[in-house]
């Protein structure tokens, strides 16, 4: 099995942090490539993030948690 780590994306040049607004999946769910998995709020917008991998997801951050760009958000095991 391979484990991939999803990180807070840099949605804009000036983006430093993002706040998890919503999870569209739960721990242990199987996700597909391109499936929406969470939304993250920035100073200017809310980004919906798609899964770049297929497998079983384990969220590492909670709704309301603010994280810096590049911080781990979830893992996906295939």
N, C-alpha and C positions, 0 to 999 in steps of 0.2 A: 504494500500500500504506500502511496505517496501522500505527503501532507504539504499543502500549500497555505501560506499565510496571506490574508488580505489585509491591506493597510489603508489608512485614511488617504484618499486621493487628494492631489493638489488641484482644486477646481478652478483656481485663478492664480495669477502671478503673486498677488498680494495675500493670498490665503495662508494663515498661520495655524489655525485651529478649526475644528468642526465639532458640532454637537450631534450625537446620535438622536434623530428625531423619531424614528420608527423602525422596527424590524418587520419585514414581510414574511419571514420564515422563523421557525423555532429550532432550538438545539435538537440535533438528531434528524432533522429533515434532510431529504435528498434533494439537492438542487441541480439544475441543468445550466449549461453555458447560456448566458444571455438572460437568465431569469432575474427579476428584480429581487434583491435580498435585503436592502436597508435603505433608509433615507438619512442624509446628513445635512444639517443646517450650517450655513456659513454666515458671515456678516451680511451678505447681499442676496443669497438665494438658498433654495433647498435642492440638493442633488439626490437623484435616485440612482443607486449603484447596482449594476448588474454583476452577476457571477461570471468571472473569467474561466472558471473550472467547473467540472461536474463532480459531485460526490456528496458526502455527508458533512453538514455544516455544524460548527461549534462556535457560537458567538463568544467574543472575549470582552465586549463592552455592553453596557446597559443603556437603555433609553435615558436621555438626559445627561449622559456622561460627555464631557468635552475632552477631546484628544488633539494632540498636535499632528500636523501632516506627517505621514509616514509611520504613525503608531499602529500596532496590530489591532484589528477590529474583529477578525474571525479566522478560523482555520477550516479548510475543507480537505477531507481525506477521500481519496479515490481508490 
